[in-house]
Amino acid sequence: MGKQFWRRAGASVLAVAGVGAATVAGGGAVAQAQPAPTSTTVTCSSANPLAWAPSFTWTIRASSGASLPPGGDSLVPSLLLSGNNELPDPPGGLFPSIGPNWYGTRVLVDWTNRNTGESGRSVSDEEAWKQKPSIPVNRTFAGTGTVDFTVTVQTGAAWWFVNHQDAVCQGTVEIVDA
């Protein structure tokens, strides 16, 4: 065997050793995705269902929490929502404290749990005749894991269904055991 064979063999051994050393030095670990936060804040805009009032922006906080399911006797992990908007309290309008300056609100949450592959929709309690719209009580039982969600806030004049305007926000949160 000639010198050329031994040079190629030596170069191959050095290349393999170099790759091995780089793997050991780098830890040999595969980069892992960071888990989603257990709470997040999202914002979305809405036209105003009252023709004379300005459009506004919702700020919604979605977080991991625990709720009592219907008919349940113990708390289970759930996605909880709270929020506010930038409308003045009470909002300006034709008559600041009385009259047609009332809102109704309903919230829909469409969700997908990345860990289980399950998805669904939750519908909040409904609020009516509020001078300033707010996020009604909403409990979304999506199970533990990383949950992608779309929140649709339906705001209407006096009741959520009268000339309702939709504000749509999206986010991801990690639901953890309670």
N, C-alpha and C positions, 0 to 999 in steps of 0.2 A: 504494500500500500504506500502510495506516494505522499509527498508533503501536502499536496492539494487536498487529499482526503482528510488528513489530520487537521488542517486549518478549518475546513468546513465543519467537521465534527466538533472541534473546539468552539467555533463560533455558535453552533447550535446549542451546545451545553451552556455557554455563557448567556445566550438569549433566554433559555428556559430558566436559568438561575436568576436572571434579572427580573423576569415576570414574577417568579415566585417571591423574590425579595420585595417587589413593589406591592404584591398582594398582602404580604405580612406587614409591611410598613403602613399600608393603608388600612389595616385592620381586617381586610377581607370582607367587610360588612357591606351589605346592600343598603343603599339609602332607603329609609323608611319615611313614609308620609307622617307628618305631625297630625295628631288627632284634632278634630274640630274643637273650638272653644265650647264651654258649657253655657255660654250666653253670648248673644250678639245683638247689636242695634242696627236696624235697617230703616230707611226713609223712603217714602213714596208720595207723589203728589196726587191731588184730587181736585176735580172741578167742584164747585159748590152747588148743591142741589137747589139752593135759594138763588134765583136769578139775579138779585140785587147785591148779593154778597160775594166777596173775593174767593178765588181758589185758595187752597191751603195745602200744607205738607204734614203728613203723619210721621211721627217718630215712634217706632215700635221696638220694644225690647222683647226678644224671645230667649227663654232660658230653660235649662233643665230644672225640674222640680218634682213634686209629688202631689197627686190628687186622689181623691176618693172617686172611683168609677161608679156609674149608676148601679145601684144594687150591691155595691161592694162594701166590705167591712174593714178593709185596710187600705192604706195609701199605696199607690203604685207609681213608678216613674212616668213622667209625662212632660210634654212641651207646654210651657205656660207663656202667655202673652200679657204685656201691659203696654201702655203707650199714651201718647198725648198728641196734640196738634198745636199749630201756632195761632189759631183763632183766639181773639180776645174773649175774656170771660166776664160778663156775657158778650156775645159777638155784636158788633155794630150792625145796623140794619134800619129798616123803616121805623121800628119802635124798639129801642134798646132792651127794655125789660119785659115787655108784653107783646102780644101779637104774633105775627108769622115768623118769628126768629127761633124756630124749634127744629131739632134734628132727631133722627132715629138712626141707629147703627146696628149692623150685623157683620160678623166676621166669619169668613170661610178659610179653612186651612187645608190645603192639599199637601200631602207629605209622602215621602218615600224613605224607608229605612234601608240604608246601603248594606248593613250587616245581615239583615234578614230577607231583604228583597220585597218586604211587604209595603203596601201603600194604601192610602185611604184619604178620606175627607172628614173633617170635623166642622160642625156648625156651632157658632156661639149662641149664648142667650141673646135676646134682642132687647135693645133699649129704644125708648120712644119719648118724645116730648122733653128732650134735654136742650137747655140753652147752649150748651157746648158739647159737641159729640165726643165720645170717649170709646175706649176699647171695652166691649162687654166681657163678662166672664167667659173664658174659653179654656177648655181642657182638651188636649190632643194626646191620645194614648197610642203612641207610635212604637212603644217598646224601647229597650236600651240600644244604644249604638249611635252611629252617625246618621242624622236625619236631615235631608234636604226638604225645605218647605217653601210654599208660596202662600202668602197671606193676601186675601182680597178683602179690603174693608169697604163695605157697602154703606154709604151714607146717604140718607134721604131726607126729604122735607117732612118733619114731624114723625114719620115712620120710615124705616129703612127702605121700603119698597116704593115710596112716592118720589119719582124723578131721581132714583138712586144713581149716585156717581161712584165708580169703583176706583180705589187706589190699590195697586198691586205691588207688593214687596216680595223679594226672595232672599233666602239665606240658608245657612247650614249651621247646625248645632249638635253637640254631642250630648245625648241623653244618658245620664248615669243612674245607677241604683240609688234609691232614696235612702 
